[in-house]
Amino acid sequence: MVLLINISERFKLLIEQSKNEESNDIYRLDPLYFQKPFVLIGIDLLNFQRRIYIDITDEDWDEDQLKSFPKWRGVNIGQEYFSRIGPLKDKNFLVVSQNVEDSEEIFERVLQNLVDHILNEEELPLYTIVYEVLDRWHNFFKKKWDAQLTLEEEMGLFGELYYINRWLEFFSQEPPLIIENWKGPLKNRIDFVSKNIGIEIKTVAPKIRDEIKISNEKQLELNPVIETLFLYVLKIEVNDSVGKSLQWIIETINEQLIDRAPSLAVKFNDLLVESGVISEDYDKNNFFVHEELAYIATEEFPKLTSKNLPIGVTNVSYSIDLSHCKTFMVSIEDMFNLNK
């Protein structure tokens, strides 16, 4: 396992070097990783097209495999043979390159994700790693990928990340397995699941009545998969000057994960992509947490479930007035200790 390499910074440095040096070269290359598989980045000095080179010399891939990699508008995938490239001789590289008219930031994000997985998933075959990363991005680009999160979506994601950050602080000496338990981006009904315990995050704006929205009758159901369910409620105010932005909390979590478990930092960024966050444009709204509360949603907790709805009634969304749920309140510490 290796630490993560900042692809954007390496491209930036490569471009600056090319501008400051006179050369007749068409391309400039920079080695990222000099253990197998060798990985290099490169730029076309005419149009600053970004490229990544992944050594596949020892890989037994047939033509069909090479042609099967998922592709989308904005990316080219091919292979090139080099009789000599730096100190390396007779090398065959998989080359992933950018269409120059498309966003550099997004392409660098794709390459960052690809390199992170290659360098931190040694137990998987290289072909599987590359295919799965490209397939994940291919599926992402089939969606409306350039849309920003709404304010409500941004606040909801901030709430989930706030819980992750609190968990990392609470268990500063433990492996950060909270990332493995994060199910919200995968559209599971419960945001965090560990063993048979679930944590559902709810963010509400401070107001006279304390209400949380429940999306359907199955959300708070207990079953053999989730035997114990907690509601973690954050009262959040959107503020221009006080509080923390979504981008701030993403970077804060990332820094901790890189230090404690780089492979989970890779998974964290995968989950951010699933959540629709692929840019750094989430530093405009600040969220100030006024209060955090925890409730245990037992069978007696006021809720609608499949069991107590009339036959034929489904897909019910509703609100719960928390002022009637005080007997179900638990301490934040107890909730975290049960989710270690």
N, C-alpha and C positions, 0 to 999 in steps of 0.2 A: 504494500500500500504506500502511495506517495502523496505528498501535499499537492494541493491544487495549484495550477499554473494559470496566471491571468492572461488569457489570449489577447484581449483588447490592448493591454499594455504592451505586449510583445509586438503586435502589429504596429502600434503607434511608434515604438522605438525603431522598428525596421524601416518605416517610412521616413522618420527623421534622419536616420543614418544615410538613406539613399539620397535625400535632398542635400545633405552636407558633403557628399563625396561625388567626385566625377568618375563616371564609369560608362563603359560601352555595353554593359550587361543588360539583357532584356528582363531578367528575373533576378530577384534577390531572395535568398533562402536563409532560414535561421533554425537550427536544431532545437526542438523543444525537449526531447527525451532521447537519451542515447543509450538506452537499454532496450532489449527487444520487447515489443515491436518499436523500431525506430520511428519517431514522429518528427516531422518538420513542418514549419509554416513557410509560405512564400508570398511574394507580391509581384505583380506585373508592373514594371516601372513606367509603362506608358499610360496605364489607366488605373493603377493601384488596385487591381482586382486581387482579392484575397484567395489564398489556396491553403489546403492542408494536405500533406503527404504522409501516408501510413504504410510502412514497410510490410508487404505481403509476400516477400520472396519465398519464405518457407511455408506459406499457406497452400494447401492443396485444393484451391477453388477452381471449379470448371467455369466455362463461359456462361452457362445458364445462371450460376450463382452471381457472377459479376453483373449480369444484366438485370438481376431480380431486385436490386436495391431500390427501395421506394424513392421516387423523385417527385419534385414539385417545381412550379415556376420560380426561378430565382437561384436554382442550384444545378450544377453539372457534376456528374459522377463518372469517372473513367479510370484508366490505369496507364502508367507510363513506365518505361524501362530506362534505367540510367546505367551506362557502363561505368561511370564514376560520378559520385555526388559527394563532394567534400572528401573525407577519408573512406567513404563507403564505395565498394565496387560491386558491379553486377547486381543491381538492386531493382526490384519491381515494386512500384508504389501504387496504392489506391489513391486517387486524387479527387478531392472534393473541392470544387471551386465555385465562386460567386459570379452570377450575372451582374455586371457592373452597374446596371441601372436600378438595381434593387438595394434595399436598406443594408448598409454596412453593419449597423448595430444589431439587427436581427440575425444576419448571417454569422456574425461573431458569436452571438449567443448560441447558435446551433453548433458551431465548432467548439465552443467552450464545453458544452454538454457532451459532445462526442469525445473530446480529449479526457474529460473528467472520468467518463466511464471506462475508457481504454486503460487509463493508468490506475484505476482503483477497483477493477473487477477481474483480477487475474484468474479466478476460478472458472470463468466462462470462455468458450472459444471466441477468437477475435471476430469471426464472421457473425456470430450470434450477437455480440456486443454492438457492432456497427449496424447490423440490420435493425435491431430493436430500437436503437436511438433514432435512426433515420425514419423508421416506421412511426415512432411517437410524434416526431415533428411533421411527417407527412399528414398524419391524422389531424394534427393541430392546425395546419395550414388549410385544411379543407373547411375549417370553421371560419367565422369572421374574426380572424386573428388580430386585426388592427384596431379593434374596438376597445376603448378604455372601460374599466369597471365603472359601474354606476356608484354614486356615493354610498348607497345602501350596501352594495356588494363589497365596496372597499372597507366599510366599517365592519361588516361581517367577517371578512378575512383578517382584518386587524385584530378582532376579538380572538380568533383561533390562534393567531401568532402570539398574541399577548399571553394566552394560556401556555403555549410552548415555552416562551421566554421565562415565565414564572416557574414552570417545571424545571427548566435548566438551572435557574437560580436556587430552587428549593433542593434539588439533588445535584449539587455542583460536583460531587465526587463520583457520580454514577454514570455508566454509559448512557448516552442520550437516546435511549430507545423510544422516547416519545415520538420521534420522527417515524418510526415503524408503525406506531399506533395511530398516526394521523390519517383519518379516512375521509375527512371533509371534501378534499379536492376530487376524490373518486366517486362523489355523489352517493356515498353511503348514507343511510338514514341517521346515523349517529356520527358526530365529528371525530371522536377518539374512542378506540376500543382496545382494551388490554385484558387478556384472559376473558373473564365473564363480566367485566365492568365497562360501562360506557360513560362518556362525558359529552354532553351536548352543550355547545356554547351559544349563549343568547346575548345579543347586544341591544340595548335600549337607550333612547335619549332620556335624560332626566326630565321628569314632568310630574304633574300632580298624581296621576294614577300610574302605578307600576304594572305594566302589562307586557307579557311576552307572546310572540306569535308562534303557533304550532302549525306546521305545514300540512299535516294529515293525521289520520287516526292511528297510523302505525308508528309514528315517530317516537312516542313515549311508551310503547308496549314493552313488556318484559317477556323474555322467553329463555330457553336453555342457552342461547348464544350470549344474550345480555341479561344476566340475572339481577344485576344492580345497576341503577342508572342515576347519574347526578346531572343536575342543571347548574352550569356555571354562568352566572348572570353578571354582565358588565354594564354599568350605567356610564355611557360615554357621551361627551359633548364634543361637537366639531368646533374647533377654534382656530383662528388665524395665527395666534401668537403663542398660545400655551398648549403643551402636549407633545406628542410624538407622531411622526408621519408613518405611513405604511412602509415607505422606503427605509426609514431609520430602523424600524424593528426587523425588517428583512436582513439588513446588513448586520445588525447586532446578533441575530441568531446565526447567521452565516459565519461570522467570525468565531463564535463559540464552537460551532460544529467543526470547522476546519481545524481548530486547535484540539478538539476532543475526539473526533471521529470523522475523518475526511470522507469516507464512503457514505456516511449519513448526510454530509453536506451535499453530496451529489444527489442523493435521493430527495433531499429537501428542495433542491432547485428543480428536479423533475416535477415535484408536486406543485411548485409555484407555476410552472408551465401549464399543468392541468387546471390550475385555478384561473388561468388567463392573464398571468403577469409575466410579460416578456420584456418590459422596458423599465427604465428607471424614472418614469414620469409620475411617480406617486409620492412626491414630496411637497405637494401644494396644500393638502388638508392635514391639519394636526388633530389628533384625537386625544382628549383628556379624560382619563378614567376617574370618575368621581367616587365610585364605589364598586366593590366586587362582592358578590354573594353566592353562596352555594346551597343547593336544595337536593335532597334525595327523593327521587320520584318513585316512591313505592306504589304498590297496587292501590293504596288508599289516597294517593296524591290526586288532586282534582284534575281530571283529564278525560278525554274521549278516546276510546280504543275500539277495535273491531268487536270486542266482546259486549260492549254496552251500547252499541249503535243499533237502531232498528234494522231488521233485515231489509236489504235493498238500498240502504243509505251508505255511500262510500265517498271517498275523496273529500273529506271534511277538513277544512282549515278553520282554526278558531284562536282565540286569545285567552290567556290565563291571567287573572288578577292576582298578583303576588301578595297583596295585602291579606289574602285569605290562606296563605301558604306558610305562615310563620312557624307552625308546629313541625314543618318538614325541613327547616333550616339546619344546616350542619356547619361546622367550622371549615374554613379554607384548608387548614392544616390536616384535618381528618380526611378531607376529600383527596388531597395530594398523597397522603400516606397510604391510602388504599390503592393508589395508581402508580406506585413506585415502579 
